[in-house]
Amino acid sequence: MTSLVARVLEGDKRAAARLISMIEDDEPEARNALRAIYRHSGKAHLVGFTGPPGAGKSTLISRLIKAFRARGRKVGVIAVDPTSPFTGGAILGDRVRMTDASRDPNVFIRSMATRGHPGGLALATFDAVKVLEALGMDLVMVETVGAGQSEVEIAKRAHTTVVVEMPASGDEVQILKAGILEIGDLYVVNKADLDGADAMVSNLELVIPEHSKGWRPPVLRTVASEGTGVTDVADELEKHWKHLTASGELAARERARAETELRGALAEAALQRLTARPASQANLGKAIDRIVHRQSDVRTVAEELLKAGKAS
Amino acid sequence: MAKKIRVLIAKPGLDGHDRGAKVIARALRDAGMEVIYTGLRQSPEDIAAAAIEEDVDAIGLSCLSGAHMTLFPRVVQLLKKKGASDIPVAGGGIIPPEDVPKLKRAGLKGVFGPGTSLQDIVAFFETAASGRAK
C-alpha cells in the first residue's frame, strides 16, 4: 500500500488511477492510503463547474485545460455523470469532448459515476481530488452532473464555483429562483452566438448577489466549441484565486470545507457503528417493524438507537 | 461498496459509425457496469492513455473501416509499453473470419463479428473483468 502512495507522489498515473478506484469501491486499504496522502493535498486551486445538461461544461473544461497548460499549470479533471438507479450502471461520456488532452502527461482526466450520491457529485469525488493533488496537479476542475436547480454541494467544497448557463434556458422567473444561481463565483453564458444570449447575460447580472469581501461575480460569454471567450474565463479564475488568498477568504473557505467533511464523516461513522454489527442489524429490523406498525415514530426510534449505541 | 466493473468503449480510426459501439455501451450499462465512452476517431494512443487514467477492467474497441488489423494490435502494444498489459482488450466490427485468429495472436482476448449476441458480449466483459489481476 505504501508503495502505491509513493508511486502517486512520484507522479505515476497508473497508481493514482488505481487508488481512485479503490476509494470508489471503499476498499479498506484506500483509507490507509488517504491517511498517508492527506498532508500532500490542499495545494491545488479547486474549481467546480455546474449548470444544466448540454450547457457546454465539458467543452468549456476541455478548452480551459489547453489554456491552463499554455500557462504552465498541471491540470486534473474529475467529470461526474449519473449512475442508473435501476441497474447501478452508468455511461460516462464527458471524455468525448476532452480527448485532445488525454495524452498530455501533465493532465489527468477521470470520469466518475455518482453511485447513488445526491447533489451532482460522487462520494469519492473529493478524496479523488486529494489523489490528484498528491499526483502534482495544481489546478483541479470538477464537473458535476448536469445539475438542475438545487445541486449546490459543489459550492461548499470548491474554492471557485463556475455556473455555466446557455441562452434561452429559462425566463426571468427561473433565474430569480433560489439555488444554483446563487452559488457562482463566476457565471458563463456559453453558446453566446445563439439568440437570447444578451437577455441571459443581463438577467444574470440583475440577480446575482454581491459576494462578501468585495468580489462581484462576473458574467462572461463564451462559445466554447470555437474557443471564443475562454481566455477571459481563465483570467477570471486566476483573478478569483488571487482575491481568495489576498482577502483571507481562502482560509475561511478551507475551514468551512473541513467542517463539511468532518460532519459528513461523523454521520457516516455513527451510522456504521450503530448498524454494522449483526446484533445491531437485528435491532434495526425490529426498530423498522415498530415504525411500519405505527408503534413509534422515526425520530423517537432513532433517539432510542443512539442511546442504546452509547450504552453498549 | 462492491467492486464495480469499469469498461472503456472506444472507436479507433476514422470511420464515423458508432451505433454499434453505443449499443454495446448501453448493454454493458444495463448489466450494471460503468462504461467510459470516448467517442469517434480516437488514436490508439488516446485509447491507451484513457484506459490507464480511468483504471478500466477491460477495453472494447469497435472498428468498421477495415483498419482493425492495424489499430487493434496497436492498442495492445501501447498498453504493454505503459505497463498495463493486464487490461484485456476485445474488438468488434466488420471483421472477416480469417482475421480472428490473427487478432487473437496479436493479444486480443475477444473478437466479435456481426451477429454476436449482446448476452455473449456482456458475459465476456464480466469474465474478463473478474480475471484481471489487481
Chai-1 contact restraints between the chains, C-beta under 6 A:
chainA,res_idxA,chainB,res_idxB,connection_type,confidence,min_distance_angstrom,max_distance_angstrom,comment,restraint_id
A,K13,B,I52,contact,1.0,0.0,6.0,A-B,restraint_1
A,R14,B,I52,contact,1.0,0.0,6.0,A-B,restraint_2
A,A17,B,I52,contact,1.0,0.0,6.0,A-B,restraint_3
A,A17,B,E53,contact,1.0,0.0,6.0,A-B,restraint_4
A,A17,B,D55,contact,1.0,0.0,6.0,A-B,restraint_5
A,R18,B,D55,contact,1.0,0.0,6.0,A-B,restraint_6
A,S21,B,D55,contact,1.0,0.0,6.0,A-B,restraint_7
A,D25,B,M1,contact,1.0,0.0,6.0,A-B,restraint_8
A,D25,B,K3,contact,1.0,0.0,6.0,A-B,restraint_9
A,D26,B,M1,contact,1.0,0.0,6.0,A-B,restraint_10
A,T87,B,D30,contact,1.0,0.0,6.0,A-B,restraint_11
A,T87,B,G32,contact,1.0,0.0,6.0,A-B,restraint_12
A,G88,B,G32,contact,1.0,0.0,6.0,A-B,restraint_13
A,G89,B,R29,contact,1.0,0.0,6.0,A-B,restraint_14
A,G89,B,D30,contact,1.0,0.0,6.0,A-B,restraint_15
A,G89,B,G32,contact,1.0,0.0,6.0,A-B,restraint_16
A,G89,B,M33,contact,1.0,0.0,6.0,A-B,restraint_17
A,A90,B,E34,contact,1.0,0.0,6.0,A-B,restraint_18
A,I91,B,A25,contact,1.0,0.0,6.0,A-B,restraint_19
A,I91,B,R29,contact,1.0,0.0,6.0,A-B,restraint_20
A,I91,B,V35,contact,1.0,0.0,6.0,A-B,restraint_21
A,I91,B,Y37,contact,1.0,0.0,6.0,A-B,restraint_22
A,L92,B,I36,contact,1.0,0.0,6.0,A-B,restraint_23
A,G93,B,Y37,contact,1.0,0.0,6.0,A-B,restraint_24
A,R95,B,T38,contact,1.0,0.0,6.0,A-B,restraint_25
A,V96,B,G39,contact,1.0,0.0,6.0,A-B,restraint_26
A,T99,B,D46,contact,1.0,0.0,6.0,A-B,restraint_27
A,S102,B,D46,contact,1.0,0.0,6.0,A-B,restraint_28
A,S102,B,A49,contact,1.0,0.0,6.0,A-B,restraint_29
A,S102,B,A50,contact,1.0,0.0,6.0,A-B,restraint_30
A,R103,B,E45,contact,1.0,0.0,6.0,A-B,restraint_31
A,R103,B,A49,contact,1.0,0.0,6.0,A-B,restraint_32
A,F108,B,E53,contact,1.0,0.0,6.0,A-B,restraint_33
A,I109,B,E53,contact,1.0,0.0,6.0,A-B,restraint_34
A,R110,B,E53,contact,1.0,0.0,6.0,A-B,restraint_35
A,S111,B,I36,contact,1.0,0.0,6.0,A-B,restraint_36
A,A113,B,E34,contact,1.0,0.0,6.0,A-B,restraint_37
